[in-house]
Amino acid sequence: MSDSACMSEGIMRKARRIALSPDGPVVSAVALGLLAAVESAGRAGAGAGTGQPDLPLTLPLAILLGLCTTLPLALLRVHPAAAATAVTAASLLALAGYRDLTLAGLVAQLLALHHLGNRGSRRLAVLLVVPYVAVALTDPDDTVLRVYAVTAAVLSAAAVADGIGRRTRAEAVARDATERAIADTLLEHVARGERARIARELHDVVAHHISVISVQAETARLTTPGMPEAGAKRLRDIGDTARTALTEMRRLLGVLREDAGTPPVTRKPQPGLTQLNELLDEAREVGGAGARLIVSGPVSPLGPGIELTTYRIVQEALTNARRHAPGAAVDVELRYSPQALDLRIRDNGPGPDRSGSGARGHGLLGMRERVAAVGGELRAGPAPGGGFLVEARLPVDAKEALR
């Protein structure tokens, strides 16, 4: 890199630091004002160099014009539109009337328009470039005036474009950051809601079974006559272990609820198959379409985990049908058998290509996770003849079914 390039880069860095400082506009205005005054005084008696001005230019007037083209920069941060308009008006007067637009005045003009395009009114910044074009076209025979005016117009347009470009990029970055923050907030909200939901289900299902183990172990130890001491000790150990597990689970659930931001509320029992009719009634009222519950096979009580899984699958399938096939009728079929509960949910909507896209895809993922948690199987996709079909087979534990 050459010495001149290094010097130019150093000057630009210093100018940028001055402009970004709290007193940057004032410092820039004073510095450019002094330079403009010196430059105007040197050119006052020469007719602005190569061209003869239309009006006589005295030394006081030259200094005054130089100060008027630079000192308004002091108000650039507080009143950018007024400062840029004042600098432009003074510069046009100096250029068109006296051919005395100084280099310091031109720099002040570029700074004002760049700041206006970046922080102020972009429309006004563009409009303030137009007078320079008009001055360049007023007197085609005045070569000096045209050169000055065209130079000022081109540089001013470049300053405005750079200011607007920087502003547009900054707004795009800020908009992307806002969108990411909103997306992260929504994701965190959904995650907290799901953690709270899992905590409730663990409390009402798993904790119930652990409590039953503890009670049954203690009951067996106390009600079995002639039990050997070793057997009684093992039953006591089972009860103690179950109670310890229950205590640890409640402690972990407390941490999970705290992380989910769930306030203490009155606990309600988790829904099961007895609430399916209420769920279908709600679907009819909200969706305005038919919904039927068909039950076949010998009805028998199931474990709370199986019932909760069935309820959630039906709930999600009804929600998906309402979103993706509004107005479609839905049939919910339960087939009881000694080995499994077969669940079949079908709507008569359009059906094709809905299983792997959008919210329905996420809903099916949740269904599969629930079914897998109880050792079952799930199939979902377009139904033969139209519509959408969800089928699940949930194994029934014989011991659990007897409870």
Secondary structure, 3 states (H helix, E strand, C coil): CCHHHHHHHHHHHHHHHHHHCCCHHHHHHHHHHHHHHHHHHHHHHHCCCCCCCCCCCCHHHHHHHHHHCCHHHHHCCCCHHHHHHHHHHHHHHHHHHHCCCCHHHHHHHHHHHHHHHHHCCHHHHHHCCHHHHHHHHHCCCCHHHHHHHHHHHHHHHHHHHHHHHHHHHHHHHHHHHHHHHHHHHHHHHHHHHHHHHHHHHHHHHHHHHHHHHHHHHHHHHHHCCCCCHHHHHHHHHHHHHHHHHHHHHHHHHHHHHHHHCCCCCCCCCCCCHHHHHHHHHHHHHHHCCCEEEEEECCCCCCCHHHHHHHHHHHHHHHHHHHHHCCCCCEEEEEEECCCEEEEEEEECCCCCCCCCCHHHHHHHHHHHHHHHHCCCEEEEEECCCCCEEEEEEEECCHHHHCC
